[in-house]
């Protein structure tokens, strides 16, 4: 069976690497004959530092489906069309927005240096921070601050793009139309109802919709109706990790 894992808030927390206990449990899945896929909003560049190096050749989906990597190599990307790029740049200027823009590997960041997103941004300095004009192609855009975030979100809704609002971080996550984690899984040749999904946020909805079994970590109002079950995230961190480990062991045995 295939096991597909979102990262932040699902198996890694506060931007830190996947805990050793969960790393061992994931390694046990592959030892038992299962396949593991990572599917994150992070670009592949920022996904690698939070997972064990033993997993770096595993199939990966980055940028909510806009980047796909196999055997340690980026195999496909999807980017904004030229007209969409121009529209986004116009809105950035109109609403004095700061942003994190991602290309295939490099990025452009103009947000506050003390913003929480910075701690997860290229921590191993694998890429270059260049201007958005130099960034070709533009694969993903994260609006960090704006003079009017609500109005900007309204304007974005009129464009042919996908927008996820992350309330806790107060950011807008923008991807090309038709791009989501399920489209990334399809790029990897994954078929419907052939995998178990673990996630925690609205950008996991499509991944949950097509899964054989979907496990929600914590609670998210937009995700709950698509989940087969949920794992509570109250209590100490060790307790949370233990619940996830036990669920992995259980599902590994059920779908062996």
Secondary structure, DSSP 8 states (H G I E B T S, - for coil): -EEEE--BTTTB-TT----HHHHHHHHHHHHTT-EEEEE-SS-HHHHGGGS-GGGTTS-EEEGGGTEEEETTEEEEE----HHHHHHHHHHHHHTT-EEEEE-SS-EEE-S-TTSGGGGGSSTT--S-B--TTT--S--EEEEEE-S-HHHHHHHHTTSSEEEEEETTTTEEEEEETT-SHHHHHHHTT--TTSEEEEE-SGGGHHHHHT-SEEEEES--TTTGGG-SEEE---S-HHHHHHHHHHHHHHHHHHT-
